[in-house]
Amino acid sequence: MEKKYFFFDIDGTLTDMKTKKIVPSALDTLHKLQENGHFVAIATGRAHYKARAFMDEVGLHNMVASGGGALVIDDQLVDNIPLPLEKAKAICHQAEALGYGLLLMLDDSIRVYSKNDLFREQVGERKEPTEYIIDPSLDYDTLPAIYKVYVSISQEDEHLLTLKDTVGHLRFVKDYLMFQYDKKDKGIEQMMEHLHAPVSDVVVFGDDYNDMIMFDPRWTSIAMGNACDALKEKATYVTAANVDDGIQKACQHFGWI
């Protein structure tokens, strides 16, 4: 059997959005793919520290995390790319001048840093476990690296942040905008370079708009039946919904298991 290199999104692809747990048939499929000699990895926008527990839980050892910025091979973190530093600093300065609260991720942990507590005053807590470190002496211009920036700006007011499109960004909740490395396709390419394998042997699975970037014509892209229409249109193949055993059915269809 020809070896393939699989990259799976987590939320809405591997996991049931209602239970937040991996779909049982998907878990079984991951194990069977590995038993058959395929390379199996996660491809997620989650930061490395946050995705690591899931990777371990489902029995995988490889991962493209942080939107393509972090690579894990054989359980070892081999790369973790921050945001373009000067562009990230410019975003911080503009957001601050506009009066919006900021949170900065400066390392691979649950800690976020800010000059003040304006972010939480404006939009409340982040939607995930977070340790808030308030440091009035924080100086953006002296920071050696910035991994993520959270800005408490609404979708309606995004246009005021004129530097928004200079750095990759996503909005998962209505209250704030997140700037993070957003190049899953580049992360997959870099993984394949590390493995000395051709990108034509890549297979990706996804379900939402943030997976669009990794649906590349150079490899096989499979959209879940519960995927957004735009992703389905870009896919090589559309399978059943994740909760209807879509991952298992696609891998059976192509003869990978």
C-alpha positions, 0 to 999 in steps of 0.5 A: 500500500502506498504510504500517505501523510494524513493531516486532520483538523480537530474541531468539527472534523475529528471531534463532535462539536456537541460533546467536544469528544473525538468521534469513536469511528474517527479514533479507530480510523486514526489507529488503523491508518497508523497500523497500515504504515501511514503517517498521521498528524493533527493540523490545527490552529490551536497553540501547541500547548493547547493541542498537545493534550489532545494529540496525546489522548488520541495516540498520535505523535505528530502535529502541525499546530498554531495555524502552521507555525508549530511542528511536532515530529515523534512527540518533539516540538521542532519549530514554533514560529511567532508572528512577524514581529514588527507587524505585530507591534504595529497592530498593538500600537494601533489598537491601543491608540483606538482605545481597545484592550489587548492581550499578548501571548508571548510564550507557549503557555496559557499566560497572556500579558497586557499593560492593563485590564481593559480587554476584560473590562470591554469584553470579559474573559477569554473563552478558554483557561487563561492566566492574565498577567497585568504589567503596566511597564510592558513595552511592545517595542522591546518584546523579542517575540509575539505569538498571538494578539487578542484585540477587544474589537467588534466585527462591526468596528474591524474596519477601524483597525486599518493594519488588520490585514497585515497579519493573519487573523481569525474571529471565533467569537464575536467579541474579539479578534485574534491575530495568529500565524495562519498558514496551515499549508506552509506548516504541512509543506515544512513537515513534508520537508522534514520527512523528505516526502513529496507533497503529492502524498498529503491528505488533509481533512477539514470542515470550516473556513479556517481550513480553506488555506490547507486545501491545496490542489497539490494534494488530496483535500477531503471536506466533511459532510458538515463542512461549510459550502466554500470548503466543499467546493474546494475539496477533492472529495466530500465525505459524510458528516464527522458524526456519521463516520465521515473520516472512516468512510472516506478512508475506506473509499480510498482503500487506506484502511 
